[in-house]
Amino acid sequence: MLTFVTGNKNKFKEVSKILEGKIEIENQDIDAPEVQGSIEDVARAKCEYAARIVNGPTITEDTALCFNALNGLPGVYIKWFVKGIGLDGLNKLLVAFEDKSADAICTFAYTEGPNKPVHILQGVCSGKIVNPRGPPTFGWDSVFEPDEQQSDQPKTFAEMDPSEKNQISHRAKALKKLQDFLLK
């Protein structure tokens, strides 16, 4: 059994749905220390910490939202930016810039257990930051409009049906890489 360490029930539900019938996962909520560093550094540290507690195969996930006009900020600190300034505040960060483009990056870290190598698998979805549209129930989904759309009417992740989002999202792309890696 593979343990997905997350306290975010929406994230666990989404990951379970994408992996359904392919890889069986269980959930454990472990409050890992928040380290500073690159996307990969943060993911690796979180996975190593969680694996010591789980004492078995572990995956963790970190999401970054990187504004091109701000040289990649807020990046891995997006959770704290949303908590601190809200979704409208994210838009205000870009008011002085013409460039509203951003990359949503999902990083899964996997290890077989404590003191084993950590493997990093990432998915990237390019898009732009827009005024909030759709329910604000899942992080910053209501302000991110992906470039890759299956509809003529551009939608934010929050406006998409979950099955539509799960076809194109940064998380789906990262999970595809994780799945391929694990099933090798």
C-alpha positions as CSV (number, residue, x, y, z in Angstrom):
1,M,0.0,0.0,0.0
2,L,1.2,3.5,-0.9
3,T,0.6,6.2,1.6
4,F,-0.2,9.7,0.3
5,V,0.7,12.2,3.0
6,T,-1.6,15.2,2.9
7,G,-4.0,17.0,5.2
8,N,-6.0,18.4,2.2
9,K,-9.1,16.2,1.7
10,N,-9.8,17.8,-1.7
11,K,-6.3,16.9,-2.9
12,F,-6.6,13.3,-1.7
13,K,-10.0,13.0,-3.4
14,E,-8.6,14.3,-6.7
15,V,-5.5,12.2,-6.6
16,S,-7.5,9.1,-5.7
17,K,-9.9,9.7,-8.6
18,I,-7.0,10.2,-11.1
19,L,-5.2,7.0,-9.9
20,E,-8.4,5.0,-9.5
21,G,-8.0,1.4,-10.7
22,K,-4.2,1.9,-11.3
23,I,-2.5,2.5,-7.9
24,E,-4.1,2.0,-4.5
25,I,-3.4,4.7,-2.0
26,E,-4.3,5.5,1.5
27,N,-4.2,8.8,3.3
28,Q,-2.3,9.9,6.3
29,D,-2.3,13.5,7.6
30,I,1.2,14.4,8.8
31,D,2.2,18.0,9.6
32,A,5.6,18.1,8.0
33,P,7.8,21.1,8.6
34,E,7.7,23.8,5.9
35,V,11.2,24.2,4.6
36,Q,12.4,27.0,2.3
37,G,14.0,26.3,-1.0
38,S,13.3,25.3,-4.5
39,I,10.2,23.3,-5.4
40,E,12.4,20.1,-5.5
41,D,14.0,20.9,-2.1
42,V,10.7,21.4,-0.4
43,A,9.2,18.3,-1.9
44,R,12.2,16.1,-1.0
45,A,12.3,17.4,2.6
46,K,8.6,16.8,3.1
47,C,8.8,13.2,1.7
48,E,11.9,12.3,3.7
49,Y,10.2,13.5,6.9
50,A,6.9,11.7,6.1
51,A,8.6,8.5,5.2
52,R,10.2,8.3,8.7
53,I,6.8,8.5,10.2
54,V,5.0,6.2,7.8
55,N,7.9,3.8,7.7
56,G,7.0,2.6,4.2
57,P,6.3,3.7,0.7
58,T,5.3,7.3,0.8
59,I,4.3,10.0,-1.7
60,T,3.9,13.7,-0.9
61,E,2.8,16.5,-3.1
62,D,3.7,20.2,-3.4
63,T,2.0,22.7,-5.6
64,A,3.6,25.9,-6.9
65,L,2.0,28.8,-8.8
66,C,4.7,30.7,-10.5
67,F,3.9,34.2,-11.9
68,N,6.2,34.9,-14.9
69,A,6.1,38.7,-14.2
70,L,7.4,38.1,-10.7
71,N,10.2,35.7,-11.7
72,G,8.4,32.7,-10.3
73,L,6.9,34.1,-7.1
74,P,4.8,33.1,-5.2
75,G,6.0,29.6,-6.3
76,V,6.0,27.0,-3.5
77,Y,4.8,29.7,-1.1
78,I,1.4,30.1,-2.8
79,K,-0.5,28.5,0.1
80,W,0.8,31.3,2.4
81,F,0.2,34.0,-0.1
82,V,-3.4,32.9,-0.5
83,K,-3.8,32.8,3.3
84,G,-2.2,36.2,3.7
85,I,-3.6,38.2,0.9
86,G,-6.4,36.1,-0.6
87,L,-7.3,35.4,-4.2
88,D,-8.0,39.1,-5.0
89,G,-4.5,39.9,-3.5
90,L,-2.9,37.5,-6.0
91,N,-4.4,39.6,-8.8
92,K,-3.3,42.8,-7.2
93,L,0.3,41.5,-7.2
94,L,0.1,41.7,-11.0
95,V,-1.7,45.0,-11.5
96,A,1.5,46.8,-12.6
97,F,2.4,44.1,-15.1
98,E,1.1,43.4,-18.5
99,D,2.2,39.8,-18.2
100,K,-0.4,37.8,-16.3
101,S,1.0,34.4,-17.4
102,A,1.8,31.8,-14.8
103,D,2.8,28.1,-14.5
104,A,1.1,25.8,-12.2
105,I,3.6,23.2,-11.1
106,C,2.8,20.0,-9.2
107,T,5.6,18.0,-7.7
108,F,5.2,14.5,-6.3
109,A,8.0,13.1,-4.3
110,Y,8.1,9.3,-3.8
111,T,10.3,7.1,-1.6
112,E,10.1,3.4,-0.8
113,G,10.7,4.3,2.9
114,P,13.1,5.9,5.4
115,N,16.6,6.5,4.1
116,K,15.7,5.4,0.6
117,P,16.2,7.7,-2.5
118,V,13.4,10.3,-3.1
119,H,12.2,10.5,-6.7
120,I,10.8,13.8,-8.0
121,L,8.1,13.8,-10.7
122,Q,6.6,17.1,-11.9
123,G,3.7,18.2,-14.1
124,V,3.4,21.8,-15.4
125,C,0.3,23.5,-16.7
126,S,0.7,27.0,-18.3
127,G,-2.0,29.6,-18.1
128,K,-2.8,33.0,-16.8
129,I,-4.0,34.7,-13.6
130,V,-7.5,36.1,-13.9
131,N,-10.1,37.6,-11.5
132,P,-11.6,34.9,-9.4
133,R,-14.3,32.8,-11.2
134,G,-15.9,29.7,-9.9
135,P,-16.2,28.4,-6.4
136,P,-13.2,29.2,-4.1
137,T,-13.2,25.8,-2.6
138,F,-9.8,24.5,-3.7
139,G,-6.8,26.8,-3.2
140,W,-6.2,29.1,-6.1
141,D,-8.2,27.2,-8.7
142,S,-10.6,30.1,-9.3
143,V,-7.8,32.5,-10.4
144,F,-5.9,30.1,-12.7
145,E,-7.1,29.8,-16.3
146,P,-5.1,27.1,-18.1
147,D,-4.0,27.6,-21.7
148,E,-4.9,24.1,-22.6
149,Q,-8.7,24.0,-22.7
150,Q,-11.2,21.5,-23.9
151,S,-13.8,24.2,-24.4
152,D,-14.2,27.2,-26.6
153,Q,-15.1,29.3,-23.5
154,P,-12.0,29.7,-21.4
155,K,-12.5,28.5,-17.8
156,T,-10.6,28.5,-14.6
157,F,-9.8,25.2,-12.9
158,A,-12.6,26.0,-10.4
159,E,-15.2,26.4,-13.3
160,M,-14.2,23.1,-14.8
161,D,-15.9,19.8,-14.2
162,P,-13.5,17.6,-12.2
163,S,-13.1,15.1,-15.0
164,E,-12.2,18.0,-17.4
165,K,-9.7,19.4,-15.0
166,N,-8.2,16.0,-14.3
167,Q,-7.3,15.6,-18.0
168,I,-5.2,18.7,-18.3
169,S,-4.1,19.8,-14.8
170,H,-0.5,20.0,-13.5
171,R,-1.5,17.4,-10.9
172,A,-2.8,15.0,-13.6
173,K,0.4,15.4,-15.6
174,A,2.6,14.8,-12.5
175,L,0.5,11.8,-11.5
176,K,0.9,10.3,-15.0
177,K,4.6,10.5,-14.5
178,L,4.3,9.0,-11.0
179,Q,2.1,6.2,-12.3
180,D,4.5,5.4,-15.1
181,F,7.4,5.4,-12.7
182,L,5.7,3.1,-10.1
183,L,4.3,0.6,-12.7
184,K,7.8,0.2,-14.4
